[in-house]
Amino acid sequence: MSTVLDIRSSAARRSTGLWLLPAISVAIGAGVLIFIRFANLDSIEARALAPDAIIAATAQHVNLVVVSTIATILIGVPLGVLLTRRGARLIGGPVLALASGGQAIPSIGVLVLLAILFSTGFWMAVAALVLYALLPVLRNTMVGIQQVDRTLIDAGRGMGMTRGMVLRSIELPLAVPLILAGIRVALILNVGVATLATFTNAGGLGSIITTGIVLNRFPVLVIGSLLTIALALLVDWLAGIGERYLRPKGL
Amino acid sequence: MSKSTALPPDTMIQLDGVSKQYPNQVGPAVSDLSISISSGEFVVFVGPSGCGKTTTLRMINRLVEPSEGRIWIDGEDVTNVNADLLRRGIGYVIQHVGLLPHLTVADNVGLVPKMNGVGKEAREARTQELLTLVGLDPAVFGKRYPRALSGGEQQRVGVARALAADPPIMLMDEPFAAVDPIARKMLQTEFLRLQRQLRKTIVFVTHDIDEALRLGDRIAIFDQGCRIAQFATPLEILTSPADQFVKDFVGAGAAVRRLALLRVESVVSEMSAGADSIERPVAVSPEATIQEALEQALDTGADGVTVTLSDGGEIRVSLQRLLLASADATAAST
């Protein structure tokens, strides 16, 4: 359990980081727009970087990230809770090992393997993203619940809470900061890995990057990458805000 | 030892041949323990660590299920009732307090009433009442989170929370062990005051014999063999320890410690008519312990004390008589 994915940072870093990340993100976005507007683009570049194409690719990308992250939460959190219940604790270790293994496989390998085994398209990309991003959510849920002070659970049981009440009103609320940190990691992972979704014909910002590579157009490649970075920073910023406001008070 | 069909009417808690054997452990944690606790009584379990006192306490609210034996609460065999519902009727205070850090002080205190379906307004009124009772201003502390409280304040909230549903029984597991000595003494004093007012049946676990002697109406001393070596009043334990273990556990200075248990009024009541002739008395309350009276006398350089009697009269008592009362305690207690 050494690699708990907890990116809770110091208050100082958080308060400057709170405005630094979106500032960088907006600067990149503005720079890209200005470049496209004024640069001398050939017809292939102009087509690849047309506003419609960029908007469509970004929308696809965001869609992939949102859907896969929601699916990851819906699978990872309940599974994590289940694996910490009495009776399931013995299989918790093996399941965690399996999830770690899933993470160790290169993401493009997972994606291509799934595409070969099943089919291509949006949902296959989502499945691959979920497989890949499940570990941080699953592990942080489990660790978040396991690290709850036993004396609090004892106090809860002692005042007559059922096991379900202990889970709802003690274990889960106290695990929220770690679960949120896990979700944040999953989100960031998904923004990055979703660039590979283009290989299963699911679009996204990755298609701009591959266009740049395949057609040997350097500006297209760079702009695709920059947009991905800007999106990642923006998502991380939003996730940080979410973490800040969803974490229970008093902790 | 299973003959508890006819309990005395004021018995609140009755353990009947209770044993606990944990799996994978040599020897039982508690073996064949029987004890009877009256309604409104303050009983302290004291003993070295690992002697089964906490296990016994936790068997009463069935956080630990007994391997053998029966437990009766208020005349009802609770060995087979729903444990969660049972616990909502029993206050429970632990050493580490166990306040939920993500709930405010007021919400922590209102937890059990909420489980019992008490409405929001009634709950808030009850919370205010309880915080005031334990000496915390609800306007100041109610909205705070436990993190912002000192150890002593947290334990007051812990006591308020345990009292919230007005349970007849309170189980307390070393509740004052984690606070500093000064705060502990204050909590003990205030808790005694509270208990005189509330008259709960209390089972209190500690490893500190001084705390036990100070608080308990009766004290059960557990020995290493997970047995009760003696179950008696503090005075009886100090004057006639049942065996060498009890004697060693209580430690030296039993005679002097008795001074802290005997009250001035008990000395006065044994005095035949006529006061002692002393020159520089200091006034003390009849409820004061002899130790407190002596302290006052020594602090002020007096050679005796003046006690105001309930009928308004005054009587003078010499220091020597106060001291000798402790030596007489053997006779007084038997």
HADDOCK unambig.tbl for C-alpha pairs under 7 A between the chains (distance, minus, plus):
assign (segid A and resid 151 and name CA) (segid B and resid 96 and name CA) 6.84 0.50 0.50
assign (segid A and resid 151 and name CA) (segid B and resid 98 and name CA) 5.87 0.50 0.50
assign (segid A and resid 152 and name CA) (segid B and resid 98 and name CA) 4.72 0.50 0.50
assign (segid A and resid 152 and name CA) (segid B and resid 99 and name CA) 6.95 0.50 0.50
assign (segid A and resid 152 and name CA) (segid B and resid 100 and name CA) 6.68 0.50 0.50
assign (segid A and resid 155 and name CA) (segid B and resid 98 and name CA) 5.47 0.50 0.50
assign (segid A and resid 158 and name CA) (segid B and resid 63 and name CA) 6.77 0.50 0.50
assign (segid A and resid 158 and name CA) (segid B and resid 87 and name CA) 6.13 0.50 0.50
assign (segid A and resid 158 and name CA) (segid B and resid 92 and name CA) 6.08 0.50 0.50
assign (segid A and resid 159 and name CA) (segid B and resid 87 and name CA) 5.57 0.50 0.50
assign (segid A and resid 159 and name CA) (segid B and resid 88 and name CA) 5.44 0.50 0.50
assign (segid A and resid 159 and name CA) (segid B and resid 91 and name CA) 6.89 0.50 0.50
assign (segid A and resid 159 and name CA) (segid B and resid 92 and name CA) 6.35 0.50 0.50
assign (segid A and resid 159 and name CA) (segid B and resid 112 and name CA) 6.70 0.50 0.50
assign (segid A and resid 160 and name CA) (segid B and resid 84 and name CA) 4.38 0.50 0.50
assign (segid A and resid 160 and name CA) (segid B and resid 85 and name CA) 6.09 0.50 0.50
assign (segid A and resid 160 and name CA) (segid B and resid 87 and name CA) 4.62 0.50 0.50
assign (segid A and resid 160 and name CA) (segid B and resid 88 and name CA) 4.69 0.50 0.50
assign (segid A and resid 161 and name CA) (segid B and resid 84 and name CA) 6.19 0.50 0.50
assign (segid A and resid 162 and name CA) (segid B and resid 84 and name CA) 6.16 0.50 0.50
assign (segid A and resid 248 and name CA) (segid B and resid 102 and name CA) 5.88 0.50 0.50
assign (segid A and resid 249 and name CA) (segid B and resid 102 and name CA) 5.73 0.50 0.50
assign (segid A and resid 250 and name CA) (segid B and resid 101 and name CA) 5.81 0.50 0.50
assign (segid A and resid 250 and name CA) (segid B and resid 102 and name CA) 4.84 0.50 0.50
assign (segid A and resid 250 and name CA) (segid B and resid 103 and name CA) 6.94 0.50 0.50
assign (segid A and resid 250 and name CA) (segid B and resid 145 and name CA) 5.35 0.50 0.50
assign (segid A and resid 250 and name CA) (segid B and resid 147 and name CA) 6.80 0.50 0.50
assign (segid A and resid 251 and name CA) (segid B and resid 101 and name CA) 6.09 0.50 0.50
assign (segid A and resid 251 and name CA) (segid B and resid 102 and name CA) 5.88 0.50 0.50
